[in-house]
Amino acid sequence: MFNRSKSIAVIMLGFASIGFPAAVSASDYDDVFRERYDSPEDVGVLGRFVSKAVEVGQYDQAISTLEQHLVKYPRDARARLNLASIYTNVGSWELAARNLEVALSVGDLTPEETKQAEELAGKVKGALSGFEWVLDLTVGIRSKWIDVEDRNNEWRDRQDWNPFAAVNTALKIDLDTPLDDVLVISASGLVERRYEDINQGAGDPFDGFSLTDGIYAHHRGRIAATLDKGIPVVELDAMRIQISAFGQFRTYNPSVTEVALGTSVRAIVQPSVDTSFYGEVSYANLSQSNNLSAEHRFGAEVGASRRLTAEHTVGMAARYQREITDGGTTVNRQREIELSYAGVLPYQVFGALWTQQVAGAYGDFSTRDGAFNPAFATAGTGTYWRASWDHAFHLDGYNRINLGYLVRENEYDGIGPFDFDPGSMSHTLSMSFTKSF
């Protein structure tokens, strides 16, 4: 059995956090980077540097440091395990498999570390075989409060508590090409019990606008096949084309169901590793839906993102959507511009990595509300804005808690022959737990 010295135990304490990194600032990384070069033989310093390098995404520095350590201590099982974890992050599956094999054969891991190594080995084995599968199960609850401005007093304020459960899964098939082309088969589903507030809380006028109307078990689902293909480029970091075929459904109430069959094409251009641009067009046929006015949906979207530092990314997007009948009549149209920010917060809650995403959007719309009673279809236009703030607490690589807040305000310019101008503001709080497999 390999006997580690006290100095080796020090570096192992540093390695313990590599399995899932904690938040760290760029200045912290610079400090420990200088410390490493001041004390190149201090294994404790090397351990701290590896942890910081992983936390800020400097995987090449972490790998070189661990490889340097393993030259002197080749049977350090925990270092092998953490090196394998980093190699999986960068897609070096063969090197990850090699280090996991050594880590498990040494037999110097704790039961928890052994379990981690075995789970990682299964993932690596799948990737090497050309298949990679992920599965997320989520349960949560939403609380939505809507404040309606309507001088006719037909639409009502309300607040609801909406439990929900969701599943998301994907199978990635490596096509073994020089440009890393892959085929992704994905599926998702959601069920929740909530109020359908497409009419802003209005009940049935024939029973006195009962606020208990409209509470249903809603279902949503989607399945898609996507070819993610690389395009050979010289002056750019990367360029890819993603071609998808999909089917999806959504229930509004027991008599209104949306069924969409369609396709989309997305182009992604990365001038550098920190900058990305994309554009997408999509089409969906809605003719198999029940009691919807539209038969066709067209969409377009363009966007860009820029990673400012390892912890901070900003982005923007512009979207357009139009729904029409077979005769060419526009039933719904929507346009919006969105700005977003994503980053890591420099705090740890129960030792979890804390990330956040903030987004704000402004748009306009026009609609003919013929979904529920086409005979009384009315036309209207308006504007809206929304803002969201979402937080994720990554307990480890397999468990996550999400907290979110969304506020949206709609303002109609006028609806139908009565020309009344309702508006609404809604607030939604959500909390969920996700288990990854």
N, C-alpha and C positions, 0 to 999 in steps of 0.2 A: 504494500500500500504506500502511495506517495505521501510523505509527511511534509506539510507546508510549514514554513517558518512564520513567525509573528508578522514580519513585513508583508508576506503574501496575504495573510489574513486582512491586513489593512486595505490592500487593493481590492480584495473581494467585497468589502463593504461598499466600495465605490461602484463595483460592477452590479450590485444588487438592484440598483434602480434602472438598469438598462432595459429590462423587459418591457417597461412602459415609462417613457420619460416624463419628468415634471417640468413645469414652466421655468424658464431661465431667461435673463436678459442678455443682450449681445455684449454688454460691458462685462458681465460675469464671465462670459466665454473668453473675452480678450485677456482678462486678468489671469485665468487659469492657464491660458495658452502661453503667456509669458512665464508663468511659474513653471510650466513643464520644461521650457528651454533653460531656465535657471537651474533646475534640479532634474536632469534627464535620467538619473539612476534611482530616483525616489519612487518606489512603486505606489506609494500612497498618492503622490501627485499624479502619476500616470492614471490611476483609477479615477480620480476626480476629473481629470481631463477627458477621459473616455465618456463619462456620464454627461458632462457638459456638451461635448461634441455631438452626442446623439440627440440631446435635448434641442439643439439649434439646427439640426439637420446636416451637420458636417460629418456625414458617414465615412467619407474617405479618410479623414483624420482619425476617426475612432477605429476604423479597420487597421490602419497602419500602426497605431499604438498597440492594439491588441496583438497583432502579428509580431510586433517587436517583443512583447512580453512573452509570447508563446515560444519564441526561439530559445529563451532561457528556461522556460517552465512548460514543456510541451504536454505534460499530463495534468495541467490545471483544468479540471472538468468544467468549473463554473465559467472560466474565461472562454473556453470552447463554446459553451452554451450561448453566452452573450454575443460572441462573434457570429455564431450561426444566426441569431436573431437579427443582427444588423445585415447580414448577407441576404436574408429573406426580404428585408425592407427594400433592398436595391435590386432584387430579382436575380441574385447569383445563387441559383438553387443548387448547383453541383457543389460549390464551396460550402454552402450551408449544410448539405447532407454529409459531407466529409467531416466537418467539425462536430456535428451531432453524433455521428457514429463513434468518434473518439470519446466525446463527453460521456456517453452512455456506457461505453466499454470500461472506462476507468472506474466507475462505480463510486465516485466520491461526491455525488449530489444528494441533497436532502430529498425526502419524499415529494415535497412540493416542486422542487426543481426537476426531479425525474419526470413527474407528470407533465410539467411544462415542456420538457425536451421531447417526450413522446408525442404530445399534441403537435408540436412544431414539426416533428419528423413526419407525421401523417400529412401535414400540409405540404411539406417539401416533396414528399413522395408523389402526391397528386399533381403538383406543378411539373415535376420531372416526367410524369407520364403524359403530359399534355393537357391535363384537366385540372381545373381549380374550382371548387364549389364553396359558396358562402351562404349562410342562412342567418337571418335576424328575426327574432320574435319580439314584439312590442306590445305592452299593455299600458293604458293611461286614461286620463280623464281631462276633459275640457270644460271650462265654465265660460259661457258667452252671455254678455249683457248687451242688449240693443236698445238705443234711445231713438225714437222715431219722431220726426217733426211732420205733422200732417194736420192741416187745419180742418179737414173733414172728419177727423177722429175715427177713421175706419181702420187704420193700421195701428198696432199697439206695441208699447214697450214690453219687453219680457226678459227673463233671465233663465238659463237652463244649465243643468249639469249633464254632460254627455260622456259616458264611458265609451272606450273604444279599444279594439285589439287589431293588430296588423301583423302581417308576415311579408318578408321580402327575401327573395332568394335569387341566386344567379349561378350559372355554370359557364365558366370561361374555357374555351377549347383553343389551345395553341395550334395554329396551322403550320408551324415549323417553316417559316419563311424568313429571308434575311431582314425584312422590315418589321418583324414581330407582329404579323397579322394575326388577329384572333377573331373567333366567333363567340358571341356572348348570348346565351339564352337566359332571359330574366322573367321573373313573375312576381307579382305583388297582389295583396288583397287586404281589405280593411272592412270592418263592420263596426258600426257605432249606432247608439240609440240617441237620436237628437231631433230637434224641431227643424223642419224644412222652412227656412225663412226667405224663400225666394220672393215672397210678397211682403217682406219686412214685418212679419208677425200678424198679418191679417187672418182672422178666422173666417168661417163660412157666414156670409151675411144672412143666410136663411135660418141660422140657429143662434143669432145674436153675437157673432164673432167670438165664439168660445176660444179661450186661450189654450184649451187642452187639445184642440185640433192640430194636426200636423206633426205629432210625435210618432216617429216610425223608426224601425231598425233599418238603417241605410247600409248599402253594400257598394263597394267599389273593387274593381279588379283589373289587372292588366297583365298581358303576356307579350313578350317581344323577342325577336331574333335580330341581332345587330352584327354586321360585319364591320370590324374596326381595321381599316387597311392603311398602312403607311405609304406615303408617296416619296419617292427619292428626291432629295433636295441637296443643294450644295452650300448655299449662303445662309440658309435658315437652320435653326436647331432641329426642328421637326415639322412635319406636315402630315395630317391624317384625314381620312374620309370615313365617316360612319354612316352606313346605310342600314336602315331599320324597317322592318315590317311588324305591325303590332295590331292587337285587338284589345279592346277595353270596354268595360261596362260600368254604369253608375245608376243607382236608383234615387229618384227624387221623392216619390211617394208610391203607394201600391199600384197606381195606374200610370205612372210616368217613369219610363226607363230609357236610358241612353245606351245605345250599342254603337261602337265606332270601330271600323276596320280601316287601317290606313298604312301610310308609309312616311318616312322622313329621311332627309339627307342633311348631314352636318359636316362642315369643313372646319378643321382646327389648324391654325397656323401659329407656331411658336418661333418668333425671331430669336429668342433667347430662352434660357431655362426659367427666367423670372417673368416673362411677358407672354401672354396668350391672347389670340383673337379667334372668334368663331362666328359662323353664320349658319343658319338652319332654315329649311323650308319643309312644310309638312302638309299632308292632305289626309282627311278621314271621311269615309262614307258613313252617313248616319241613317240610311234608309231602313235599317232593321230595328230602329228604335220604336218605342211605343209612345204616341201622343206628343212627339216633338214636332215643331213646325219646320225645322231645318232638315235638309237631306245631305248637305255637304258642308265641310268645315275646312278652311284654308288657314295656314299659319305661317308666320315668318319671324325670325329672331336674329339679332346680331348682338355681339357683346365682346368685352375685353376684360382682362384681369392683369394686375401687376403686383408681384410680390415685392414689397418695399424692403422687408427684412425677413429673417427666418420665421418671425412671429406675426407679421402683419401683411395682409393682402387687401387690396381695394379692387373694385370691379364696377362695371356698368353694363346695362343691357337695354335694348329697345325691342318691343314686341308688338306684333299686329295679328289680329285674328278676325276672321269673317265667316259667318254662317249664312248659307243661302238655301232657297228651295230649288227644286228641279227646274222651275221656270225662271230662275235667276234673281228672284226677289231677295234682298238682304234682310235676314231676320235679326241677326245680331252682329255688331261690329265693336271691336275694342282695340284701343291703342294705349301703350304705356311706356314710360321711361323709368328705369330703376337704377339706383346707386346703392352699392353695398360695401361692407367692410367685414373682414374676418380676422380674428387674431387670438392669441393665447394670453390669458390674464396672468399676471405675475403673482398669483396666490394659489395656494393649495387648500382644498376643502376635503378633509378626511384623506389626505394624501393623493387626491385625484388631480389629473390634468384638467384644467378649466379653460374651455374655449368658448368664444362668443361669435355671433354673427349679427350684424345690424344692417337693416335694409330699409329703404324708403322709395316709394314710387308714386308717380302722378300719371293719370290717364283720363281718357274720355270714352264714352260709349254711346251707342244707339241700339235700341231694342224694340222688337215687336213681341209682346208677351202673349204668344198664342199657344203656349205649351199646355196649359190646363183647360182652356176653353177657347178654341180657335174662333168660334163664332163671335166672341167679344174681344178679339185681339186689339190691342192698343199700341201706339207707337210712342216712343219717348227718347230723349237724349239727355245726357248729363255728364258730369265729371266726378272723379273720385281721387282720393289720396289714401295711402296706407303706409304704415310704419311697423316694423317688427324688430324684436330683440330676442334672440334665442341663445340659450346657454346649454352647453353639454359638459357633464362631469364624467370623465373617462376613469372609472374605478380601476380598470385594468384593460387588457386587450380584448376582453370578452363581455364586459358589463358596462353599461352607460346609463346615466340619468339625464333626461332633457327637461328643461324648463323654458317656456316661451310666453311671449306677450305680443299680441297683434291688435292694432287699432286701425279702423277704417271708417272713412266718412264718404257717403254718397250724396250727391246733390243732383236732383232731376231738374231739367229746364222746363218741363211740362209734359203731362201725360194725357193723351186721348182728347176726346171732345170736351171733357169737363175742365181741362187745362188747370189742374191743381199741381202744386209744386212740392211734393214730399221730399224729405231728405232723411238720412239716418246716420247715426254713429254707433259703431259696435266695438266692444272690447272683448278680447278672448284671451284667457289664461289657460295654459296647458301644462301638464306634467306627465312624463312617461318614463318607463324603464325598458331598456332593450338588452336582450341577451343574444350574443353572437355565438355561432357554432362554426 
